[in-house]
Structure formats: C-alpha cells, structure tokens
Amino acid sequence: MSSQEEILSDGRFSCVARDPRFWEMPEKERKVKIDKRFRAMFHDKKFKLRYTVDKRGRPVNYTSTENLRKFYALSESDSDLSESDSKELTVKKKKKKKTKGKGEADS
C-alpha cells in the first residue's frame, strides 16, 4: 500500500489535500452544543436505554447516555450556569418548604 505522501503527490488526488470537504472535523465542532433546556436528557430516566446487543447481534453493555455524551455537549455558558442553577434550586426548594410549614401553622 502506498504512503500518504505518494497518494497526495499523485496528480489525480492532489486536490484532496486542499479541498475543505475532505478535511477532518475539528474536535471542538464535532459535538452539537445544546443549552440548559435540554440538559435533563443526560440524566433523565426517560432518555436512558440499556443495550445488551448491538445491531449485528454481538453482546454489548452500554447505555444510550454514552451516545448522548458522545454527540452532544452543553454550551460553556450553560455548563457554568448549571452548577449555580442547581444550587439556587435547592435553596428555593428549602425556602418553599419552610414557607409551607408556616402557612399550615397559621391555618
């Protein structure tokens, strides 16, 4: 088999090296960026399937969440916000529970 340099030096295939259609996709652009509205699909049970056999019948042991992480990524601004949002949600839930307790005592 010929080496890569020999193939690219051949006149028939020289345009392949310069044509952007044949360039490898950059690592940063491979994954689709999604915002915080869809971050639940990474940990929600509705999106999780457990595979035992692949499409050719060979036994495998992985879940659909691995595929989701392979093709999708949270946008950087949303991943920073997600940590702060989760902290704010826990604080709000605690406050709601306390206010409900006070309201029931007044009744």
C-alpha positions as CSV (number, residue, x, y, z in Angstrom):
1,M,0.0,0.0,0.0
2,S,1.3,3.5,-0.8
3,S,2.2,6.0,1.8
4,Q,0.1,9.2,2.3
5,E,2.7,11.4,0.7
6,E,2.7,9.3,-2.5
7,I,-1.0,9.5,-2.8
8,L,-1.1,13.2,-2.3
9,S,1.7,13.8,-4.8
10,D,-0.3,11.9,-7.5
11,G,-2.0,14.4,-9.8
12,R,-5.3,12.7,-9.6
13,F,-5.6,13.0,-5.8
14,S,-3.7,16.3,-5.2
15,C,-6.9,18.3,-4.8
16,V,-8.0,16.2,-1.9
17,A,-5.5,17.8,0.5
18,R,-6.7,21.3,-0.4
19,D,-10.4,20.7,-0.6
20,P,-12.2,21.5,2.7
21,R,-14.8,18.8,2.1
22,F,-12.2,16.2,2.9
23,W,-10.7,17.8,6.0
24,E,-11.2,16.2,9.3
25,M,-13.7,18.0,11.5
26,P,-12.2,19.8,14.5
27,E,-12.7,18.2,17.9
28,K,-14.5,21.3,19.2
29,E,-17.0,21.3,16.4
30,R,-17.9,17.6,16.4
31,K,-20.4,17.8,19.2
32,V,-23.6,19.7,18.9
33,K,-23.9,22.4,21.5
34,I,-27.2,22.4,23.4
35,D,-28.4,24.8,26.0
36,K,-29.6,24.3,29.6
37,R,-33.2,23.5,28.5
38,F,-32.1,20.1,27.3
39,R,-29.5,19.2,29.9
40,A,-32.0,16.8,31.6
41,M,-31.6,14.3,28.8
42,F,-28.2,13.4,30.2
43,H,-29.6,12.2,33.5
44,D,-33.3,11.7,33.0
45,K,-34.6,8.1,33.0
46,K,-36.8,8.7,30.0
47,F,-33.8,9.1,27.8
48,K,-31.8,6.2,29.2
49,L,-31.9,2.9,27.3
50,R,-29.8,-0.1,28.2
51,Y,-28.4,-2.0,25.3
52,T,-27.4,-5.7,25.6
53,V,-26.9,-6.5,21.9
54,D,-25.6,-4.3,19.1
55,K,-27.0,-4.0,15.6
56,R,-25.1,-7.1,14.5
57,G,-26.2,-9.3,17.4
58,R,-22.9,-9.1,19.4
59,P,-23.3,-8.7,23.1
60,V,-22.6,-5.2,24.5
61,N,-23.0,-3.5,27.8
62,Y,-23.7,0.2,27.4
63,T,-26.4,2.8,27.7
64,S,-27.8,5.4,25.4
65,T,-26.5,8.2,27.6
66,E,-23.0,7.3,26.5
67,N,-24.1,8.0,22.9
68,L,-25.7,11.3,24.0
69,R,-22.4,12.4,25.6
70,K,-20.6,11.4,22.5
71,F,-22.6,13.6,20.2
72,Y,-23.9,16.4,22.4
73,A,-22.2,18.9,24.7
74,L,-23.6,21.6,26.9
75,S,-22.6,25.0,25.8
76,E,-19.9,26.6,28.0
77,S,-22.0,29.4,29.4
78,D,-24.8,26.9,30.2
79,S,-22.5,24.4,31.9
80,D,-21.3,27.2,34.2
81,L,-24.8,28.3,34.9
82,S,-26.0,24.7,35.5
83,E,-23.9,24.5,38.7
84,S,-25.2,27.8,40.0
85,D,-28.7,26.9,38.9
86,S,-28.7,23.7,40.8
87,K,-27.6,25.4,43.9
88,E,-30.2,28.1,43.5
89,L,-33.0,25.5,43.0
90,T,-32.0,23.6,46.2
91,V,-32.1,26.9,48.1
92,K,-35.5,27.8,46.6
93,K,-37.0,24.4,47.5
94,K,-35.8,24.7,51.1
95,K,-37.4,28.1,51.3
96,K,-40.7,26.9,49.8
97,K,-40.8,24.0,52.4
98,K,-40.3,26.5,55.2
99,T,-43.0,28.8,54.0
100,K,-45.5,26.0,53.5
101,G,-44.8,24.9,57.1
102,K,-45.5,28.4,58.4
103,G,-48.7,28.7,56.3
104,E,-50.1,25.5,57.6
105,A,-49.4,26.5,61.2
106,D,-51.4,29.8,60.7
107,S,-54.5,28.0,59.4
